[in-house]
Amino acid sequence: MSTTARAQKAPDTRGPVRKLLTSFGFQILAALILGIAAGLIGRQMGATATNPTPLSATLDTIGSSYVTLLRAAVVPLIFTAIVASISNLRRVQNAARLAGQTILWFAITAFIAVTIGIGLGLLIQPGNRAGEGLEPGDPYAVGTWWNFLLGLIPQNFLGLTVSTSAGATEGAFSSNVGFNILQVIVVAAVVGIAALKAGKKAEPFLIFTESLLKVIQRVLWWIIRIAPLGTFGLIGSAVIKYGWEKLASLGWFAGAVYIGLAIVLFVVYPILVRAHGLSIKQYFSGVWPAVQMGFVSRSSIGTLPLTERVTERNLGVPRSYASFAVPLGATTKMDGCAAIYPAIAAIFVAQFFGLELSFVQYLLIVIVSVVGSAATAGTTGAVVMLTLTLSTLGLPLEGVGLLLAIDPILDMGRTAVNVAGQALVPTIVAKREGILNEELYNAPREGLPFADDSGDDDEDAPETDALNDKEPVGAR
């Protein structure tokens, strides 16, 4: 097993204060605190979601602009990363086994998470403790198995969608361009497989794709460097728009969701890490920058570049495997949005409307969470997953409207857990397959996880060659 080492750097002569100020984690934490303070000041000045002020508008613009920057690079990143990773499979032994192990562990952790969600829903009884004044409403998005299957079929090469709606002014229309990330993955996978089958004639295309991927990654690292600024705007705007008073009528439900998220993040994941002989401290210190970003951005897709970076650079997962597993996880590995939340929310809706769930219906919650999490890809995430669960169980979809008021507050925690799981599974699979760079995993965390090192590409992110040098599994 050979390992490409980091480039030798001059000794770090920075003082402790300067090291702290330049620490990415400290900058994010400081931005969170300053954002909360700015949001509270804005609320004191009378700013609300329906009554914006110059301060609230500025915070909202900063936050939304940063997320827009991240998402603008998502489609080319995922397309080039998946094509490049599939092309690398021709040099990797046991590629099918790696893919199978990844999907299996996605399902195992989702099963654990949804079981915890069901247990908390039955224990805390959030639907029976709901506050007064809740009014059922119509969900703004509905997920069904049929829509999910149709969503796999690409509408165009890039999976782009355009929606047009009537504006407030008579005769005025506005159009929004979006993308279905699941369709992007399907297109990229087909192109990558076709390039493999084309053989030598596709080599120029694969070389171009890998070069384009390097360029996109470099641009993304520049965007991520200004994450503290985006964090400041996002959290400040969230405090102004939503506040914490909305938790009053749904406090037990929100508490049950966050308890479930905490159990998965701080109990289940550490147990899995330790069970595979890895350091819990190193896992959290390695993944924490991405968890922080997921919490404030509320977007697994927007956090994808940083998640992939910490998985490779901090946790020691080979790039050729991480570039496949992490983008796949960002669309289908959602223990927060697709397991804990829909389980507790479905039980909440049943209790609120006075309906009894049977054993078969609880079993259906498990099956939907384990199998159907891909239905959240490229859509409205947890809301689609919840409507998919409710429609499968035959529960009233109007119940979704009860929970929309505090959905943004819950979405912060859900996304943080999603991101942590998206880095965890590739790490433990790499460990089980003997391809994890444990020296890099156990190395001290210094500097930014996406720092632009001077020199050539090999210095840009450490990479293990264990995928290529590893003996067949059956030879062990």
SETIMI-413673 format. One record per residue (C-alpha): residue in three letters; residue number from 1; x, y, z. Coordinates in steps of 0.2 Angstrom, whole numbers. Example, Ala and Ser with C-alpha at 12.3 -4.5 7.8 and 13.67 -1.06 7.14 Angstrom:
2
+------+-----+-------+-------+-------+
| type | seq |    c1 |    c2 |    c3 |
+------+-----+-------+-------+-------+
|  Ala |   1 |    62 |   -22 |    39 |
|  Ser |   2 |    68 |    -5 |    36 |
+------+-----+-------+-------+-------+
This chain:
476
+------+-----+-------+-------+-------+
| type | seq |    c1 |    c2 |    c3 |
+------+-----+-------+-------+-------+
|  Met |   1 |     0 |     0 |     0 |
|  Ser |   2 |     8 |    16 |    -5 |
|  Thr |   3 |     3 |    34 |     0 |
|  Thr |   4 |     5 |    50 |    -8 |
|  Ala |   5 |    11 |    61 |     6 |
|  Arg |   6 |     8 |    79 |     9 |
|  Ala |   7 |    21 |    92 |     3 |
|  Gln |   8 |    34 |    97 |    16 |
|  Lys |   9 |    30 |   114 |    23 |
|  Ala |  10 |    39 |   126 |    33 |
|  Pro |  11 |    37 |   126 |    52 |
|  Asp |  12 |    21 |   135 |    57 |
|  Thr |  13 |    28 |   151 |    66 |
|  Arg |  14 |    11 |   159 |    70 |
|  Gly |  15 |     7 |   163 |    88 |
|  Pro |  16 |    -8 |   155 |    97 |
|  Val |  17 |   -19 |   170 |    94 |
|  Arg |  18 |   -16 |   171 |    76 |
|  Lys |  19 |   -19 |   152 |    75 |
|  Leu |  20 |   -35 |   154 |    83 |
|  Leu |  21 |   -41 |   168 |    72 |
|  Thr |  22 |   -36 |   159 |    56 |
|  Ser |  23 |   -45 |   143 |    62 |
|  Phe |  24 |   -60 |   139 |    51 |
|  Gly |  25 |   -69 |   131 |    66 |
|  Phe |  26 |   -67 |   147 |    76 |
|  Gln |  27 |   -72 |   158 |    61 |
|  Ile |  28 |   -88 |   148 |    59 |
|  Leu |  29 |   -92 |   149 |    78 |
|  Ala |  30 |   -88 |   167 |    78 |
|  Ala |  31 |  -100 |   170 |    63 |
|  Leu |  32 |  -113 |   160 |    72 |
|  Ile |  33 |  -113 |   171 |    87 |
|  Leu |  34 |  -112 |   187 |    78 |
|  Gly |  35 |  -126 |   181 |    67 |
|  Ile |  36 |  -137 |   177 |    81 |
|  Ala |  37 |  -133 |   194 |    89 |
|  Ala |  38 |  -137 |   203 |    73 |
|  Gly |  39 |  -153 |   194 |    71 |
|  Leu |  40 |  -158 |   198 |    89 |
|  Ile |  41 |  -154 |   216 |    86 |
|  Gly |  42 |  -164 |   216 |    70 |
|  Arg |  43 |  -179 |   209 |    79 |
|  Gln |  44 |  -178 |   222 |    92 |
|  Met |  45 |  -178 |   235 |    78 |
|  Gly |  46 |  -195 |   227 |    72 |
|  Ala |  47 |  -189 |   216 |    58 |
|  Thr |  48 |  -199 |   201 |    54 |
|  Ala |  49 |  -202 |   189 |    40 |
|  Thr |  50 |  -216 |   200 |    33 |
|  Asn |  51 |  -208 |   217 |    39 |
|  Pro |  52 |  -191 |   218 |    32 |
|  Thr |  53 |  -178 |   232 |    38 |
|  Pro |  54 |  -162 |   237 |    30 |
|  Leu |  55 |  -153 |   226 |    42 |
|  Ser |  56 |  -164 |   210 |    39 |
|  Ala |  57 |  -163 |   213 |    20 |
|  Thr |  58 |  -144 |   214 |    21 |
|  Leu |  59 |  -142 |   198 |    31 |
|  Asp |  60 |  -154 |   189 |    20 |
|  Thr |  61 |  -145 |   195 |     4 |
|  Ile |  62 |  -128 |   189 |    11 |
|  Gly |  63 |  -134 |   172 |    16 |
|  Ser |  64 |  -145 |   168 |     1 |
|  Ser |  65 |  -131 |   174 |   -11 |
|  Tyr |  66 |  -118 |   163 |    -2 |
|  Val |  67 |  -130 |   148 |    -4 |
|  Thr |  68 |  -133 |   153 |   -22 |
|  Leu |  69 |  -114 |   153 |   -25 |
|  Leu |  70 |  -112 |   135 |   -18 |
|  Arg |  71 |  -127 |   128 |   -28 |
|  Ala |  72 |  -121 |   136 |   -44 |
|  Ala |  73 |  -106 |   124 |   -44 |
|  Val |  74 |  -115 |   109 |   -39 |
|  Val |  75 |  -121 |   102 |   -56 |
|  Pro |  76 |  -104 |   103 |   -64 |
|  Leu |  77 |   -96 |    97 |   -48 |
|  Ile |  78 |  -107 |    81 |   -47 |
|  Phe |  79 |  -107 |    78 |   -65 |
|  Thr |  80 |   -88 |    78 |   -67 |
|  Ala |  81 |   -85 |    70 |   -50 |
|  Ile |  82 |   -96 |    55 |   -54 |
|  Val |  83 |   -89 |    53 |   -72 |
|  Ala |  84 |   -71 |    54 |   -66 |
|  Ser |  85 |   -74 |    42 |   -52 |
|  Ile |  86 |   -83 |    29 |   -63 |
|  Ser |  87 |   -68 |    31 |   -75 |
|  Asn |  88 |   -56 |    27 |   -61 |
|  Leu |  89 |   -66 |    11 |   -58 |
|  Arg |  90 |   -56 |     3 |   -72 |
|  Arg |  91 |   -41 |     4 |   -61 |
|  Val |  92 |   -49 |    -2 |   -45 |
|  Gln |  93 |   -51 |   -19 |   -39 |
|  Asn |  94 |   -68 |   -24 |   -31 |
|  Ala |  95 |   -77 |    -8 |   -37 |
|  Ala |  96 |   -94 |   -17 |   -37 |
|  Arg |  97 |   -90 |   -23 |   -19 |
|  Leu |  98 |   -86 |    -5 |   -13 |
|  Ala |  99 |  -103 |     1 |   -21 |
|  Gly | 100 |  -113 |   -13 |   -13 |
|  Gln | 101 |  -105 |   -10 |     4 |
|  Thr | 102 |  -109 |     9 |     3 |
|  Ile | 103 |  -127 |     6 |    -1 |
|  Leu | 104 |  -128 |    -7 |    12 |
|  Trp | 105 |  -122 |     4 |    26 |
|  Phe | 106 |  -133 |    18 |    20 |
|  Ala | 107 |  -147 |     6 |    23 |
|  Ile | 108 |  -141 |     0 |    40 |
|  Thr | 109 |  -138 |    18 |    47 |
|  Ala | 110 |  -155 |    23 |    40 |
|  Phe | 111 |  -163 |     8 |    49 |
|  Ile | 112 |  -155 |    13 |    65 |
|  Ala | 113 |  -161 |    31 |    64 |
|  Val | 114 |  -179 |    27 |    59 |
|  Thr | 115 |  -180 |    15 |    74 |
|  Ile | 116 |  -174 |    28 |    86 |
|  Gly | 117 |  -187 |    40 |    78 |
|  Ile | 118 |  -201 |    28 |    80 |
|  Gly | 119 |  -196 |    25 |    98 |
|  Leu | 120 |  -195 |    43 |   103 |
|  Gly | 121 |  -212 |    47 |    94 |
|  Leu | 122 |  -220 |    33 |   105 |
|  Leu | 123 |  -211 |    38 |   121 |
|  Ile | 124 |  -214 |    57 |   120 |
|  Gln | 125 |  -231 |    57 |   112 |
|  Pro | 126 |  -228 |    74 |   103 |
|  Gly | 127 |  -245 |    74 |    94 |
|  Asn | 128 |  -254 |    72 |   110 |
|  Arg | 129 |  -245 |    87 |   118 |
|  Ala | 130 |  -247 |    99 |   103 |
|  Gly | 131 |  -251 |   117 |   109 |
|  Glu | 132 |  -266 |   127 |   104 |
|  Gly | 133 |  -269 |   136 |    88 |
|  Leu | 134 |  -262 |   124 |    76 |
|  Glu | 135 |  -271 |   125 |    59 |
|  Pro | 136 |  -269 |   111 |    46 |
|  Gly | 137 |  -263 |   117 |    29 |
|  Asp | 138 |  -259 |   110 |    12 |
|  Pro | 139 |  -241 |   104 |     9 |
|  Tyr | 140 |  -232 |   114 |    -4 |
|  Ala | 141 |  -224 |    98 |   -11 |
|  Val | 142 |  -230 |    80 |   -11 |
|  Gly | 143 |  -220 |    65 |   -13 |
|  Thr | 144 |  -226 |    49 |   -21 |
|  Trp | 145 |  -217 |    33 |   -27 |
|  Trp | 146 |  -224 |    36 |   -44 |
|  Asn | 147 |  -216 |    54 |   -45 |
|  Phe | 148 |  -200 |    47 |   -38 |
|  Leu | 149 |  -199 |    34 |   -52 |
|  Leu | 150 |  -203 |    47 |   -65 |
|  Gly | 151 |  -190 |    58 |   -58 |
|  Leu | 152 |  -176 |    46 |   -62 |
|  Ile | 153 |  -179 |    49 |   -81 |
|  Pro | 154 |  -169 |    64 |   -86 |
|  Gln | 155 |  -179 |    78 |   -94 |
|  Asn | 156 |  -163 |    85 |  -103 |
|  Phe | 157 |  -145 |    82 |  -102 |
|  Leu | 158 |  -142 |    92 |   -86 |
|  Gly | 159 |  -158 |    88 |   -77 |
|  Leu | 160 |  -163 |   106 |   -78 |
|  Thr | 161 |  -181 |   112 |   -74 |
|  Val | 162 |  -190 |   128 |   -77 |
|  Ser | 163 |  -206 |   133 |   -67 |
|  Thr | 164 |  -216 |   148 |   -72 |
|  Ser | 165 |  -229 |   157 |   -60 |
|  Ala | 166 |  -240 |   172 |   -61 |
|  Gly | 167 |  -233 |   187 |   -51 |
|  Ala | 168 |  -243 |   199 |   -40 |
|  Thr | 169 |  -245 |   211 |   -54 |
|  Glu | 170 |  -258 |   206 |   -67 |
|  Gly | 171 |  -251 |   199 |   -83 |
|  Ala | 172 |  -233 |   197 |   -75 |
|  Phe | 173 |  -225 |   180 |   -74 |
|  Ser | 174 |  -209 |   175 |   -66 |
|  Ser | 175 |  -198 |   159 |   -70 |
|  Asn | 176 |  -186 |   150 |   -60 |
|  Val | 177 |  -173 |   138 |   -66 |
|  Gly | 178 |  -168 |   123 |   -55 |
|  Phe | 179 |  -161 |   106 |   -57 |
|  Asn | 180 |  -165 |    88 |   -52 |
|  Ile | 181 |  -149 |    82 |   -44 |
|  Leu | 182 |  -155 |    64 |   -45 |
|  Gln | 183 |  -157 |    66 |   -64 |
|  Val | 184 |  -139 |    74 |   -64 |
|  Ile | 185 |  -133 |    58 |   -56 |
|  Val | 186 |  -142 |    47 |   -68 |
|  Val | 187 |  -135 |    56 |   -83 |
|  Ala | 188 |  -117 |    57 |   -76 |
|  Ala | 189 |  -117 |    38 |   -72 |
|  Val | 190 |  -123 |    33 |   -89 |
|  Val | 191 |  -110 |    45 |   -97 |
|  Gly | 192 |   -96 |    37 |   -86 |
|  Ile | 193 |  -101 |    19 |   -90 |
|  Ala | 194 |  -102 |    23 |  -108 |
|  Ala | 195 |   -85 |    31 |  -108 |
|  Leu | 196 |   -78 |    15 |   -99 |
|  Lys | 197 |   -86 |     4 |  -113 |
|  Ala | 198 |   -79 |    16 |  -127 |
|  Gly | 199 |   -61 |    11 |  -121 |
|  Lys | 200 |   -46 |    21 |  -128 |
|  Lys | 201 |   -57 |    32 |  -139 |
|  Ala | 202 |   -64 |    40 |  -124 |
|  Glu | 203 |   -47 |    44 |  -115 |
|  Pro | 204 |   -47 |    62 |  -121 |
|  Phe | 205 |   -64 |    65 |  -114 |
|  Leu | 206 |   -60 |    57 |   -98 |
|  Ile | 207 |   -44 |    67 |   -96 |
|  Phe | 208 |   -54 |    83 |  -100 |
|  Thr | 209 |   -67 |    78 |   -87 |
|  Glu | 210 |   -54 |    75 |   -74 |
|  Ser | 211 |   -45 |    92 |   -78 |
|  Leu | 212 |   -62 |   101 |   -77 |
|  Leu | 213 |   -65 |    93 |   -60 |
|  Lys | 214 |   -49 |   100 |   -53 |
|  Val | 215 |   -54 |   118 |   -60 |
|  Ile | 216 |   -71 |   117 |   -52 |
|  Gln | 217 |   -65 |   111 |   -35 |
|  Arg | 218 |   -52 |   125 |   -35 |
|  Val | 219 |   -66 |   138 |   -38 |
|  Leu | 220 |   -77 |   129 |   -24 |
|  Trp | 221 |   -63 |   130 |   -11 |
|  Trp | 222 |   -62 |   149 |   -15 |
|  Ile | 223 |   -81 |   150 |   -11 |
|  Ile | 224 |   -80 |   140 |     4 |
|  Arg | 225 |   -66 |   151 |    11 |
|  Ile | 226 |   -79 |   165 |    13 |
|  Ala | 227 |   -91 |   153 |    23 |
|  Pro | 228 |   -90 |   163 |    39 |
|  Leu | 229 |   -97 |   178 |    30 |
|  Gly | 230 |  -111 |   167 |    23 |
|  Thr | 231 |  -114 |   159 |    40 |
|  Phe | 232 |  -116 |   176 |    47 |
|  Gly | 233 |  -130 |   181 |    35 |
|  Leu | 234 |  -139 |   164 |    35 |
|  Ile | 235 |  -140 |   163 |    54 |
|  Gly | 236 |  -144 |   181 |    57 |
|  Ser | 237 |  -158 |   180 |    44 |
|  Ala | 238 |  -165 |   164 |    51 |
|  Val | 239 |  -166 |   172 |    69 |
|  Ile | 240 |  -176 |   187 |    61 |
|  Lys | 241 |  -188 |   177 |    51 |
|  Tyr | 242 |  -192 |   162 |    62 |
|  Gly | 243 |  -186 |   167 |    80 |
|  Trp | 244 |  -189 |   154 |    93 |
|  Glu | 245 |  -206 |   158 |    99 |
|  Lys | 246 |  -213 |   147 |    85 |
|  Leu | 247 |  -207 |   132 |    95 |
|  Ala | 248 |  -220 |   136 |   109 |
|  Ser | 249 |  -235 |   126 |   101 |
|  Leu | 250 |  -224 |   113 |    94 |
|  Gly | 251 |  -211 |   112 |   107 |
|  Trp | 252 |  -213 |    93 |   111 |
|  Phe | 253 |  -212 |    89 |    93 |
|  Ala | 254 |  -196 |    99 |    90 |
|  Gly | 255 |  -188 |    92 |   106 |
|  Ala | 256 |  -192 |    75 |   100 |
|  Val | 257 |  -184 |    78 |    83 |
|  Tyr | 258 |  -168 |    86 |    91 |
|  Ile | 259 |  -166 |    72 |   104 |
|  Gly | 260 |  -167 |    60 |    90 |
|  Leu | 261 |  -154 |    69 |    80 |
|  Ala | 262 |  -143 |    71 |    95 |
|  Ile | 263 |  -144 |    52 |    99 |
|  Val | 264 |  -139 |    48 |    81 |
|  Leu | 265 |  -125 |    60 |    80 |
|  Phe | 266 |  -117 |    59 |    97 |
|  Val | 267 |  -121 |    41 |   101 |
|  Val | 268 |  -125 |    30 |    86 |
|  Tyr | 269 |  -111 |    37 |    75 |
|  Pro | 270 |   -98 |    36 |    88 |
|  Ile | 271 |  -102 |    18 |    92 |
|  Leu | 272 |  -100 |    14 |    74 |
|  Val | 273 |   -84 |    23 |    73 |
|  Arg | 274 |   -77 |    14 |    88 |
|  Ala | 275 |   -83 |    -3 |    82 |
|  His | 276 |   -72 |    -1 |    67 |
|  Gly | 277 |   -57 |     3 |    78 |
|  Leu | 278 |   -56 |    22 |    74 |
|  Ser | 279 |   -55 |    37 |    85 |
|  Ile | 280 |   -71 |    45 |    89 |
|  Lys | 281 |   -62 |    62 |    93 |
|  Gln | 282 |   -53 |    61 |    76 |
|  Tyr | 283 |   -69 |    58 |    67 |
|  Phe | 284 |   -78 |    73 |    75 |
|  Ser | 285 |   -63 |    84 |    73 |
|  Gly | 286 |   -62 |    79 |    55 |
|  Val | 287 |   -80 |    80 |    50 |
|  Trp | 288 |   -85 |    95 |    61 |
|  Pro | 289 |   -82 |   109 |    47 |
|  Ala | 290 |   -94 |   101 |    36 |
|  Val | 291 |  -107 |    98 |    50 |
|  Gln | 292 |  -106 |   117 |    54 |
|  Met | 293 |  -108 |   121 |    36 |
|  Gly | 294 |  -123 |   110 |    35 |
|  Phe | 295 |  -131 |   117 |    50 |
|  Val | 296 |  -131 |   135 |    44 |
|  Ser | 297 |  -134 |   132 |    26 |
|  Arg | 298 |  -148 |   119 |    28 |
|  Ser | 299 |  -142 |   111 |    12 |
|  Ser | 300 |  -133 |    94 |    10 |
|  Ile | 301 |  -130 |    98 |    -9 |
|  Gly | 302 |  -123 |   116 |    -4 |
|  Thr | 303 |  -112 |   108 |     8 |
|  Leu | 304 |  -106 |    94 |    -3 |
|  Pro | 305 |   -89 |   101 |    -9 |
|  Leu | 306 |   -84 |   103 |     9 |
|  Thr | 307 |   -91 |    86 |    14 |
|  Glu | 308 |   -81 |    78 |     1 |
|  Arg | 309 |   -65 |    88 |     5 |
|  Val | 310 |   -65 |    83 |    24 |
|  Thr | 311 |   -69 |    65 |    20 |
|  Glu | 312 |   -54 |    64 |     9 |
|  Arg | 313 |   -42 |    76 |    18 |
|  Asn | 314 |   -47 |    73 |    36 |
|  Leu | 315 |   -54 |    56 |    37 |
|  Gly | 316 |   -42 |    48 |    24 |
|  Val | 317 |   -54 |    41 |    12 |
|  Pro | 318 |   -47 |    38 |    -5 |
|  Arg | 319 |   -52 |    52 |   -18 |
|  Ser | 320 |   -57 |    39 |   -31 |
|  Tyr | 321 |   -69 |    31 |   -19 |
|  Ala | 322 |   -75 |    47 |   -10 |
|  Ser | 323 |   -79 |    56 |   -26 |
|  Phe | 324 |   -92 |    42 |   -29 |
|  Ala | 325 |   -98 |    39 |   -12 |
|  Val | 326 |  -100 |    57 |    -5 |
|  Pro | 327 |  -111 |    64 |   -20 |
|  Leu | 328 |  -121 |    48 |   -19 |
|  Gly | 329 |  -124 |    51 |     0 |
|  Ala | 330 |  -128 |    69 |    -2 |
|  Thr | 331 |  -143 |    64 |   -12 |
|  Thr | 332 |  -148 |    48 |    -4 |
|  Lys | 333 |  -140 |    47 |    13 |
|  Met | 334 |  -151 |    57 |    25 |
|  Asp | 335 |  -153 |    50 |    42 |
|  Gly | 336 |  -160 |    67 |    48 |
|  Cys | 337 |  -172 |    71 |    34 |
|  Ala | 338 |  -177 |    54 |    28 |
|  Ala | 339 |  -177 |    44 |    44 |
|  Ile | 340 |  -179 |    52 |    61 |
|  Tyr | 341 |  -189 |    67 |    55 |
|  Pro | 342 |  -203 |    57 |    45 |
|  Ala | 343 |  -204 |    44 |    58 |
|  Ile | 344 |  -208 |    56 |    72 |
|  Ala | 345 |  -218 |    68 |    61 |
|  Ala | 346 |  -229 |    53 |    55 |
|  Ile | 347 |  -232 |    48 |    73 |
|  Phe | 348 |  -236 |    66 |    77 |
|  Val | 349 |  -249 |    68 |    63 |
|  Ala | 350 |  -257 |    51 |    68 |
|  Gln | 351 |  -258 |    57 |    86 |
|  Phe | 352 |  -264 |    74 |    82 |
|  Phe | 353 |  -279 |    67 |    72 |
|  Gly | 354 |  -283 |    54 |    84 |
|  Leu | 355 |  -278 |    39 |    73 |
|  Glu | 356 |  -270 |    23 |    79 |
|  Leu | 357 |  -256 |    16 |    69 |
|  Ser | 358 |  -254 |    -3 |    67 |
|  Phe | 359 |  -238 |   -14 |    68 |
|  Val | 360 |  -239 |   -15 |    49 |
|  Gln | 361 |  -239 |     4 |    47 |
|  Tyr | 362 |  -224 |     6 |    59 |
|  Leu | 363 |  -216 |    -7 |    48 |
|  Leu | 364 |  -220 |     4 |    33 |
|  Ile | 365 |  -212 |    19 |    41 |
|  Val | 366 |  -196 |     9 |    42 |
|  Ile | 367 |  -197 |     3 |    24 |
|  Val | 368 |  -201 |    20 |    17 |
|  Ser | 369 |  -186 |    28 |    26 |
|  Val | 370 |  -174 |    14 |    21 |
|  Val | 371 |  -179 |    13 |     3 |
|  Gly | 372 |  -187 |    29 |    -1 |
|  Ser | 373 |  -174 |    42 |     5 |
|  Ala | 374 |  -168 |    45 |   -13 |
|  Ala | 375 |  -185 |    53 |   -16 |
|  Thr | 376 |  -179 |    68 |    -7 |
|  Ala | 377 |  -165 |    71 |   -20 |
|  Gly | 378 |  -166 |    88 |   -29 |
|  Thr | 379 |  -183 |    92 |   -21 |
|  Thr | 380 |  -189 |   100 |    -5 |
|  Gly | 381 |  -181 |    87 |     6 |
|  Ala | 382 |  -189 |    82 |    22 |
|  Val | 383 |  -206 |    89 |    16 |
|  Val | 384 |  -207 |    77 |     1 |
|  Met | 385 |  -201 |    63 |    12 |
|  Leu | 386 |  -214 |    66 |    25 |
|  Thr | 387 |  -228 |    67 |    12 |
|  Leu | 388 |  -222 |    51 |     4 |
|  Thr | 389 |  -222 |    43 |    21 |
|  Leu | 390 |  -240 |    49 |    25 |
|  Ser | 391 |  -247 |    44 |     8 |
|  Thr | 392 |  -240 |    27 |    10 |
|  Leu | 393 |  -248 |    25 |    28 |
|  Gly | 394 |  -264 |    33 |    22 |
|  Leu | 395 |  -263 |    47 |    34 |
|  Pro | 396 |  -270 |    65 |    30 |
|  Leu | 397 |  -257 |    75 |    21 |
|  Glu | 398 |  -265 |    91 |    29 |
|  Gly | 399 |  -255 |    87 |    44 |
|  Val | 400 |  -239 |    92 |    35 |
|  Gly | 401 |  -245 |   110 |    36 |
|  Leu | 402 |  -245 |   109 |    55 |
|  Leu | 403 |  -226 |   107 |    55 |
|  Leu | 404 |  -221 |   120 |    41 |
|  Ala | 405 |  -220 |   134 |    53 |
|  Ile | 406 |  -204 |   127 |    62 |
|  Asp | 407 |  -197 |   117 |    48 |
|  Pro | 408 |  -182 |   129 |    45 |
|  Ile | 409 |  -177 |   127 |    63 |
|  Leu | 410 |  -178 |   108 |    62 |
|  Asp | 411 |  -169 |   108 |    45 |
|  Met | 412 |  -153 |   115 |    53 |
|  Gly | 413 |  -151 |   100 |    64 |
|  Arg | 414 |  -157 |    88 |    51 |
|  Thr | 415 |  -145 |    93 |    38 |
|  Ala | 416 |  -130 |    93 |    51 |
|  Val | 417 |  -134 |    75 |    54 |
|  Asn | 418 |  -136 |    71 |    36 |
|  Val | 419 |  -119 |    78 |    32 |
|  Ala | 420 |  -111 |    69 |    47 |
|  Gly | 421 |  -118 |    52 |    40 |
|  Gln | 422 |  -113 |    56 |    22 |
|  Ala | 423 |   -94 |    57 |    28 |
|  Leu | 424 |   -96 |    42 |    40 |
|  Val | 425 |  -102 |    28 |    29 |
|  Pro | 426 |   -87 |    31 |    16 |
|  Thr | 427 |   -75 |    31 |    31 |
|  Ile | 428 |   -81 |    15 |    39 |
|  Val | 429 |   -83 |     6 |    22 |
|  Ala | 430 |   -65 |    11 |    17 |
|  Lys | 431 |   -59 |     5 |    34 |
|  Arg | 432 |   -68 |   -12 |    32 |
|  Glu | 433 |   -60 |   -14 |    15 |
|  Gly | 434 |   -43 |   -10 |    20 |
|  Ile | 435 |   -41 |     6 |    10 |
|  Leu | 436 |   -42 |    19 |    23 |
|  Asn | 437 |   -27 |    30 |    26 |
|  Glu | 438 |   -27 |    29 |    45 |
|  Glu | 439 |   -11 |    39 |    46 |
|  Leu | 440 |   -20 |    54 |    38 |
|  Tyr | 441 |   -36 |    50 |    49 |
|  Asn | 442 |   -26 |    51 |    65 |
|  Ala | 443 |   -16 |    66 |    60 |
|  Pro | 444 |   -17 |    82 |    69 |
|  Arg | 445 |   -30 |    94 |    62 |
|  Glu | 446 |   -21 |   109 |    56 |
|  Gly | 447 |   -27 |   123 |    45 |
|  Leu | 448 |   -41 |   123 |    33 |
|  Pro | 449 |   -48 |   106 |    27 |
|  Phe | 450 |   -48 |   114 |     9 |
|  Ala | 451 |   -33 |   125 |    10 |
|  Asp | 452 |   -25 |   128 |    -7 |
|  Asp | 453 |    -7 |   120 |    -6 |
|  Ser | 454 |     6 |   127 |   -17 |
|  Gly | 455 |    12 |   115 |   -30 |
|  Asp | 456 |     4 |   102 |   -41 |
|  Asp | 457 |   -12 |    92 |   -40 |
|  Asp | 458 |    -5 |    78 |   -29 |
|  Glu | 459 |    -2 |    91 |   -15 |
|  Asp | 460 |   -20 |    98 |   -17 |
|  Ala | 461 |   -27 |    83 |    -7 |
|  Pro | 462 |   -18 |    68 |     0 |
|  Glu | 463 |   -23 |    52 |    -9 |
|  Thr | 464 |   -20 |    34 |    -5 |
|  Asp | 465 |   -16 |    22 |   -19 |
|  Ala | 466 |   -23 |     7 |    -8 |
|  Leu | 467 |   -37 |     5 |   -20 |
|  Asn | 468 |   -26 |     0 |   -34 |
|  Asp | 469 |   -13 |    -9 |   -24 |
|  Lys | 470 |   -25 |   -19 |   -13 |
|  Glu | 471 |   -26 |   -38 |   -15 |
|  Pro | 472 |   -43 |   -46 |   -19 |
|  Val | 473 |   -54 |   -48 |    -4 |
|  Gly | 474 |   -55 |   -66 |    -7 |
|  Ala | 475 |   -36 |   -67 |    -5 |
|  Arg | 476 |   -36 |   -62 |    14 |
+------+-----+-------+-------+-------+
